[in-house]
């Protein structure tokens, strides 16, 4: 599960097995919580993973801000 970036308490990752067949997305982990965000065609929440709404809003902002580098990491890894 490659770590793409760590911002504060959040780790942004994708799973290395089986992910290439899905739309481009990123997993966000903090402690034992994990959410999933689509990166294409636009940023969107795929799975909330028990994060509270206010925290998901902040995470979504981070994903949007770093979307291009997450997409590039995805395409580079799965080529």
N, CA, C and O atoms as a MOPAC input file, in Angstrom:
PM7 MOZYME 1SCF
protein

 N      0.84400 1    -1.17100 1     0.00000 1
 C      0.00000 1     0.00000 1     0.00000 1
 C      0.88900 1     1.23300 1     0.00000 1
 O      1.25100 1     1.72900 1     1.06700 1
 N      1.24800 1     1.73700 1    -1.17500 1
 C      2.17300 1     2.86700 1    -1.25600 1
 C      1.64000 1     4.12900 1    -0.58200 1
 O      0.48500 1     4.50900 1    -0.77200 1
 N      2.49200 1     4.76300 1     0.19900 1
 C      2.18000 1     6.05400 1     0.81700 1
 C      2.52900 1     7.13400 1    -0.19700 1
 O      3.68100 1     7.24100 1    -0.61700 1
 N      1.55400 1     7.92600 1    -0.58900 1
 C      1.76700 1     8.98500 1    -1.56400 1
 C      2.16900 1    10.27600 1    -0.85800 1
 O      3.08600 1    10.97500 1    -1.28800 1
 N      1.47300 1    10.57800 1     0.22500 1
 C      1.79000 1    11.79700 1     0.97200 1
 C      1.19400 1    11.70300 1     2.37000 1
 O      0.18900 1    11.02700 1     2.59100 1
 N      1.83600 1    12.39300 1     3.30700 1
 C      1.31600 1    12.51000 1     4.66600 1
 C      1.14200 1    13.99800 1     4.94200 1
 O      2.07500 1    14.78600 1     4.79200 1
 N     -0.06400 1    14.36400 1     5.34600 1
 C     -0.37500 1    15.75700 1     5.67900 1
 C     -0.99600 1    15.74100 1     7.06200 1
 O     -2.09900 1    15.23000 1     7.25500 1
 N     -0.27900 1    16.30600 1     8.02200 1
 C     -0.76100 1    16.26700 1     9.39600 1
 C     -0.96300 1    14.82300 1     9.81100 1
 O     -0.06400 1    14.00100 1     9.63700 1
 N     -2.13700 1    14.49600 1    10.36300 1
 C     -2.38100 1    13.12000 1    10.80800 1
 C     -2.86700 1    12.18900 1     9.68800 1
 O     -3.12700 1    11.01100 1     9.93400 1
 N     -2.99000 1    12.70700 1     8.46600 1
 C     -3.59100 1    11.94100 1     7.37300 1
 C     -2.53900 1    11.33300 1     6.44700 1
 O     -1.57300 1    11.98800 1     6.05900 1
 N     -2.75300 1    10.07600 1     6.11000 1
 C     -1.91600 1     9.39000 1     5.14000 1
 C     -2.75300 1     9.16000 1     3.88300 1
 O     -3.87300 1     8.65400 1     3.95100 1
 N     -2.19800 1     9.53500 1     2.75100 1
 C     -2.86800 1     9.38200 1     1.46500 1
 C     -2.17400 1     8.24100 1     0.72700 1
 O     -0.98000 1     8.30800 1     0.43500 1
 N     -2.95100 1     7.18300 1     0.42800 1
 C     -2.39900 1     5.94100 1    -0.12800 1
 C     -3.32200 1     5.36600 1    -1.18500 1
 O     -4.46900 1     5.78800 1    -1.33400 1
 N     -2.79400 1     4.38700 1    -1.91800 1
 C     -3.65500 1     3.49600 1    -2.68500 1
 C     -3.14000 1     2.08500 1    -2.50300 1
 O     -1.96900 1     1.86500 1    -2.19400 1
 N     -4.03700 1     1.13400 1    -2.70100 1
 C     -3.66000 1    -0.26700 1    -2.54900 1
 C     -3.01200 1    -0.74100 1    -3.83200 1
 O     -3.45800 1    -0.38900 1    -4.92400 1
 N     -1.97000 1    -1.53200 1    -3.70900 1
 C     -1.22800 1    -1.95500 1    -4.88600 1
 C     -1.84200 1    -3.15900 1    -5.58500 1
 O     -1.45600 1    -3.46700 1    -6.71300 1
 N     -2.77600 1    -3.84200 1    -4.95800 1
 C     -3.40000 1    -5.01500 1    -5.58100 1
 C     -4.83200 1    -4.71400 1    -5.99500 1
 O     -5.64100 1    -4.25600 1    -5.18900 1
 N     -5.13100 1    -4.97300 1    -7.24600 1
 C     -6.50200 1    -4.88200 1    -7.71700 1
 C     -7.03800 1    -3.49100 1    -7.96900 1
 O     -8.16400 1    -3.35000 1    -8.44600 1
 N     -6.28200 1    -2.47200 1    -7.67000 1
 C     -6.77800 1    -1.10800 1    -7.79500 1
 C     -6.80600 1    -0.62400 1    -9.24100 1
 O     -7.62200 1     0.23300 1    -9.58100 1
 N     -5.95000 1    -1.14200 1   -10.08200 1
 C     -5.83200 1    -0.64100 1   -11.44900 1
 C     -7.12600 1    -0.80200 1   -12.23300 1
 O     -7.34700 1    -0.07500 1   -13.20200 1
 N     -7.97500 1    -1.72300 1   -11.84600 1
 C     -9.22700 1    -1.94800 1   -12.56800 1
 C    -10.33000 1    -0.96600 1   -12.16100 1
 O    -11.38500 1    -0.92900 1   -12.79500 1
 N    -10.09900 1    -0.18000 1   -11.12400 1
 C    -11.08500 1     0.79900 1   -10.65600 1
 C    -10.76700 1     2.17800 1   -11.20700 1
 O     -9.69000 1     2.41400 1   -11.75600 1
 N    -11.73500 1     3.09300 1   -11.04800 1
 C    -11.46100 1     4.50200 1   -11.35000 1
 C    -10.33100 1     4.98600 1   -10.46000 1
 O    -10.08100 1     4.42000 1    -9.39600 1
 N     -9.65500 1     6.02900 1   -10.89600 1
 C     -8.55100 1     6.60000 1   -10.12100 1
 C     -9.09700 1     7.14700 1    -8.80500 1
 O    -10.05800 1     7.91500 1    -8.79200 1
 N     -8.47400 1     6.74300 1    -7.69800 1
 C     -8.93300 1     7.17000 1    -6.37900 1
 C     -7.76800 1     7.13700 1    -5.38700 1
 O     -6.68000 1     6.64900 1    -5.69300 1
 N     -8.02700 1     7.66200 1    -4.20900 1
 C     -7.03200 1     7.70200 1    -3.13500 1
 C     -7.72200 1     7.29500 1    -1.83700 1
 O     -8.88100 1     7.63700 1    -1.60400 1
 N     -7.00200 1     6.56600 1    -1.00300 1
 C     -7.47900 1     6.22200 1     0.33400 1
 C     -6.82400 1     7.17800 1     1.32100 1
 O     -5.64100 1     7.49600 1     1.20200 1
 N     -7.59600 1     7.62600 1     2.28800 1
 C     -7.10300 1     8.54900 1     3.31500 1
 C     -7.26600 1     7.86300 1     4.65800 1
 O     -8.35900 1     7.43200 1     5.02500 1
 N     -6.15900 1     7.76800 1     5.38700 1
 C     -6.19000 1     7.09000 1     6.68400 1
 C     -5.75600 1     8.03800 1     7.79400 1
 O     -4.85600 1     8.86300 1     7.63400 1
 N     -6.43100 1     7.88300 1     8.91800 1
 C     -6.02000 1     8.52800 1    10.16700 1
 C     -6.36900 1     7.54100 1    11.26100 1
 O     -7.52000 1     7.13000 1    11.41200 1
 N     -5.35600 1     7.17200 1    12.01900 1
 C     -5.55700 1     6.17200 1    13.06200 1
 C     -6.20100 1     4.93000 1    12.43500 1
 O     -5.63000 1     4.32900 1    11.52400 1
 N     -7.36700 1     4.55100 1    12.91300 1
 C     -8.03400 1     3.35100 1    12.38500 1
 C     -9.16900 1     3.69300 1    11.42000 1
 O     -9.93600 1     2.81300 1    11.02700 1
 N     -9.27800 1     4.95100 1    11.04100 1
 C    -10.31200 1     5.38800 1    10.11000 1
 C     -9.74100 1     5.44300 1     8.69500 1
 O     -8.55900 1     5.72700 1     8.49900 1
 N    -10.59300 1     5.16800 1     7.72200 1
 C    -10.15900 1     5.24200 1     6.33800 1
 C    -11.32600 1     5.64200 1     5.44100 1
 O    -12.41200 1     5.07000 1     5.52700 1
 N    -11.09000 1     6.62400 1     4.58500 1
 C    -12.07800 1     7.05700 1     3.59600 1
 C    -11.47500 1     6.85700 1     2.21200 1
 O    -10.27100 1     6.64800 1     2.06000 1
 N    -12.33200 1     6.92600 1     1.22100 1
 C    -11.89800 1     6.75300 1    -0.16300 1
 C    -12.49800 1     7.87900 1    -0.98900 1
 O    -13.69200 1     8.16600 1    -0.89800 1
 N    -11.64700 1     8.52000 1    -1.80300 1
 C    -12.08700 1     9.61200 1    -2.66300 1
 C    -11.75300 1     9.29600 1    -4.10900 1
 O    -10.63800 1     8.87900 1    -4.42100 1
 N    -12.73200 1     9.49900 1    -4.99600 1
 C    -12.47500 1     9.42200 1    -6.42900 1
 C    -11.67600 1    10.65300 1    -6.82800 1
 O    -11.86500 1    11.73000 1    -6.26400 1
 N    -10.79400 1    10.49600 1    -7.78900 1
 C    -10.00700 1    11.61400 1    -8.30900 1
 C    -10.42000 1    11.99400 1    -9.72500 1
 O    -10.08500 1    13.08100 1   -10.19700 1
 N    -11.13500 1    11.11900 1   -10.40000 1
 C    -11.58600 1    11.37200 1   -11.77200 1
 C    -13.02600 1    10.92000 1   -11.91200 1
 O    -13.38500 1     9.89800 1   -11.32800 1
 N    -13.85800 1    11.61100 1   -12.64100 1
 C    -13.50300 1    12.80000 1   -13.41200 1
 C    -13.32400 1    14.03800 1   -12.53900 1
 O    -12.64000 1    14.98300 1   -12.93400 1
 N    -13.93800 1    14.03600 1   -11.34900 1
 C    -13.71200 1    15.10800 1   -10.37700 1
 C    -13.54300 1    14.46100 1    -9.00800 1
 O    -13.80200 1    13.26900 1    -8.84400 1
 N    -13.11300 1    15.23700 1    -8.03900 1
 C    -12.97500 1    14.71900 1    -6.67400 1
 C    -14.36000 1    14.45800 1    -6.10100 1
 O    -15.24100 1    15.31600 1    -6.16100 1
 N    -14.54100 1    13.27000 1    -5.54800 1
 C    -15.81900 1    12.91700 1    -4.94200 1
 C    -15.62200 1    11.83400 1    -3.89300 1
 O    -14.74000 1    10.98500 1    -4.02400 1
 N    -16.42700 1    11.86700 1    -2.87600 1
 C    -16.35000 1    10.88300 1    -1.80500 1
 C    -16.90500 1     9.54600 1    -2.28300 1
 O    -18.04600 1     9.47200 1    -2.73900 1
 N    -16.11100 1     8.50700 1    -2.17900 1
 C    -16.55300 1     7.15900 1    -2.54300 1
 C    -17.01600 1     6.39100 1    -1.30300 1
 O    -17.99000 1     5.64000 1    -1.35500 1
 N    -16.30500 1     6.59000 1    -0.19000 1
 C    -16.64200 1     5.89000 1     1.06300 1
 C    -16.17900 1     6.74800 1     2.23200 1
 O    -15.02600 1     7.17800 1     2.26000 1
 N    -17.04800 1     7.00100 1     3.18800 1
 C    -16.74700 1     7.90800 1     4.30400 1
 C    -15.90600 1     7.26300 1     5.40000 1
 O    -15.15500 1     7.95500 1     6.08700 1
 N    -16.02000 1     5.97000 1     5.56800 1
 C    -15.18700 1     5.27100 1     6.53900 1
 C    -15.26900 1     5.76200 1     7.97300 1
 O    -14.25700 1     5.76500 1     8.67400 1
 N    -16.43000 1     6.17200 1     8.42600 1
 C    -16.69000 1     6.59400 1     9.80900 1
 C    -16.04700 1     7.92700 1    10.20100 1
 O    -16.08000 1     8.29800 1    11.37400 1
 N    -15.46500 1     8.65000 1     9.24700 1
 C    -15.02300 1    10.01400 1     9.55200 1
 C    -16.26900 1    10.87600 1     9.75500 1
 O    -17.31000 1    10.62000 1     9.14900 1
 N    -16.16400 1    11.87900 1    10.59300 1
 C    -17.26200 1    12.82800 1    10.79600 1
 C    -17.30500 1    13.79900 1     9.60500 1
 O    -16.29600 1    14.03300 1     8.94000 1
 N    -18.47400 1    14.34500 1     9.36100 1
 C    -18.69100 1    15.20000 1     8.20100 1
 C    -17.72000 1    16.37600 1     8.13900 1
 O    -17.17800 1    16.67000 1     7.07400 1
 N    -17.49500 1    17.04800 1     9.26000 1
 C    -16.59400 1    18.20900 1     9.23200 1
 C    -15.17100 1    17.80100 1     8.85500 1
 O    -14.46500 1    18.55700 1     8.18800 1
 N    -14.75200 1    16.62300 1     9.27400 1
 C    -13.41800 1    16.14300 1     8.93900 1
 C    -13.34500 1    15.73100 1     7.46500 1
 O    -12.34300 1    15.98200 1     6.79600 1
 N    -14.40500 1    15.10300 1     6.96500 1
 C    -14.45000 1    14.73900 1     5.54300 1
 C    -14.38100 1    15.97300 1     4.65200 1
 O    -13.76500 1    15.94500 1     3.58700 1
 N    -15.00700 1    17.04200 1     5.08700 1
 C    -14.95500 1    18.29700 1     4.33100 1
 C    -13.52000 1    18.80300 1     4.24100 1
 O    -13.07600 1    19.22200 1     3.17200 1
 N    -12.80500 1    18.76700 1     5.33900 1
 C    -11.40200 1    19.20700 1     5.36000 1
 C    -10.53000 1    18.27400 1     4.51300 1
 O     -9.66300 1    18.74000 1     3.77400 1
 N    -10.75000 1    16.98500 1     4.61700 1
 C     -9.98200 1    16.01900 1     3.83100 1
 C    -10.25300 1    16.23700 1     2.33700 1
 O     -9.32700 1    16.19700 1     1.52600 1
 N    -11.50900 1    16.46500 1     1.97700 1
 C    -11.85100 1    16.70700 1     0.57500 1
 C    -11.10500 1    17.91600 1     0.03000 1
 O    -10.68200 1    17.90900 1    -1.12500 1
 N    -10.93900 1    18.95100 1     0.84100 1
 C    -10.15900 1    20.12200 1     0.42000 1
 C     -8.70500 1    19.73900 1     0.15100 1
 O     -8.10500 1    20.19200 1    -0.82400 1
 N     -8.15100 1    18.90900 1     1.01700 1
 C     -6.76900 1    18.45700 1     0.82400 1
 C     -6.63600 1    17.61900 1    -0.44900 1
 O     -5.68400 1    17.77200 1    -1.21500 1
 N     -7.60100 1    16.74000 1    -0.65500 1
 C     -7.57300 1    15.89500 1    -1.85400 1
 C     -7.65400 1    16.76900 1    -3.10300 1
 O     -6.92400 1    16.54700 1    -4.06900 1
 N     -8.52800 1    17.74800 1    -3.08200 1
 C     -8.65100 1    18.65400 1    -4.22700 1
 C     -7.34200 1    19.40200 1    -4.46400 1
 O     -6.89300 1    19.52700 1    -5.60300 1
 N     -6.74300 1    19.88800 1    -3.41100 1
 C     -5.49400 1    20.64500 1    -3.53100 1
 C     -4.35800 1    19.79800 1    -4.11700 1
 O     -3.53300 1    20.31000 1    -4.87300 1
 N     -4.31300 1    18.52000 1    -3.77400 1
 C     -3.21700 1    17.63800 1    -4.19500 1
 C     -3.65600 1    16.64100 1    -5.26900 1
 O     -2.95000 1    15.67300 1    -5.55500 1
 N     -4.80600 1    16.88300 1    -5.84800 1
 C     -5.38200 1    15.94300 1    -6.81700 1
 C     -4.42200 1    15.58800 1    -7.94600 1
 O     -4.27100 1    14.41400 1    -8.28200 1
 N     -3.77900 1    16.57800 1    -8.52600 1
 C     -2.90500 1    16.32300 1    -9.66800 1
 C     -1.74800 1    15.39300 1    -9.29700 1
 O     -1.43700 1    14.46600 1   -10.04500 1
 N     -1.11700 1    15.63000 1    -8.16400 1
 C     -0.00100 1    14.75300 1    -7.78400 1
 C     -0.48100 1    13.34900 1    -7.41800 1
 O      0.23100 1    12.37500 1    -7.66400 1
 N     -1.68100 1    13.22800 1    -6.83100 1
 C     -2.23400 1    11.90500 1    -6.54800 1
 C     -2.52500 1    11.16200 1    -7.85100 1
 O     -2.24200 1     9.96900 1    -7.96900 1
 N     -3.09300 1    11.87400 1    -8.82800 1
 C     -3.38100 1    11.26400 1   -10.13400 1
 C     -2.09500 1    10.82000 1   -10.81400 1
 O     -2.02800 1     9.71800 1   -11.35800 1
 N     -1.08400 1    11.66000 1   -10.78900 1
 C      0.19400 1    11.31400 1   -11.41000 1
 C      0.81400 1    10.08900 1   -10.74300 1
 O      1.33100 1     9.20600 1   -11.42700 1
 N      0.76700 1    10.02900 1    -9.42300 1
 C      1.30800 1     8.87200 1    -8.69600 1
 C      0.55400 1     7.59800 1    -9.07500 1
 O      1.16300 1     6.54300 1    -9.25800 1
 N     -0.76500 1     7.69700 1    -9.19100 1
 C     -1.59100 1     6.55100 1    -9.58600 1
 C     -1.15700 1     6.03700 1   -10.96300 1
 O     -0.86300 1     4.85500 1   -11.13600 1
 N     -1.12500 1     6.95000 1   -11.93600 1
 C     -0.81600 1     6.54200 1   -13.30900 1
 C      0.61300 1     6.01600 1   -13.42400 1
 O      0.86800 1     5.07100 1   -14.17000 1
 N      1.52700 1     6.61100 1   -12.70400 1
 C      2.91300 1     6.12700 1   -12.72100 1
 C      3.01100 1     4.73000 1   -12.12800 1
 O      3.70000 1     3.87000 1   -12.67700 1
 N      2.33600 1     4.50000 1   -11.02400 1
 C      2.42300 1     3.20400 1   -10.34700 1
 C      1.75600 1     2.09200 1   -11.16400 1
 O      2.29000 1     0.98700 1   -11.25900 1
 N      0.60400 1     2.38100 1   -11.74700 1
 C     -0.16100 1     1.34800 1   -12.42800 1
 C      0.13200 1     1.22700 1   -13.93000 1
 O     -0.55000 1     0.46700 1   -14.61700 1
 N      1.11100 1     1.94200 1   -14.44900 1
 C      1.48500 1     1.81700 1   -15.86900 1
 C      2.10100 1     0.48100 1   -16.13200 1
 O      2.48000 1     0.18900 1   -17.26600 1

